[in-house]
Amino acid sequence: MPTLPKLACLLPILLPLMPLHAQPLTLSLNEGGHDIAHEFDACLADVQWQPAPALNCARNAETRWEEEVERLGARLDKVLGREARLALESSRAAWEQGRAADLALVEAYHAQLAEAELGDPDLLPVSRQLHRNAVWEQRASYLRRLLDGLSESAREAP
């Protein structure tokens, strides 16, 4: 099957990842998004969305998002006061439980798609991985916004 029809089959699966409004989500001071997202897009372009290599690109991106969440959490932990650090730890524990539930949903959702034979079976693993990545990317975005807020507060202080 040519690549374009495969991408068309993937579109209905990826629609839940699309934002409902046109507000961009940036994760760093880079105007166009986070470096991980740029590297992932470049990787997909290099492999021309071929299913197996695209899945490898997406898995590598998940590893990078996991590392980014850890890095941002550690940075935030260093700059917060005692009470805020305790709140961060509670937030982290709650997020980890939520993450496990979200990832279980991703697995069940894609299992149901496969069982119902919806979408291109070669691209379903890529779709599953993209949904997994979104869970990590959202947490990184949240932590980045918290850090950015502290940076802005420090700049505004006399």
Salt bridges, closest charged atoms under 4 A:
GLU39 OE1 - ARG64 NH1 2.14
GLU62 OE2 - ARG132 NH2 2.98
GLU68 OE2 - HIS34 NE2 2.89
GLU68 OE2 - ARG71 NH2 2.87
GLU89 OE1 - ARG92 NH1 2.67
GLU107 OE1 - ARG128 NE 3.16
GLU107 OE2 - ARG132 NH1 3.71
ASP122 OD2 - LYS6 NZ 3.81
ASP148 OD1 - ARG144 NH1 3.71
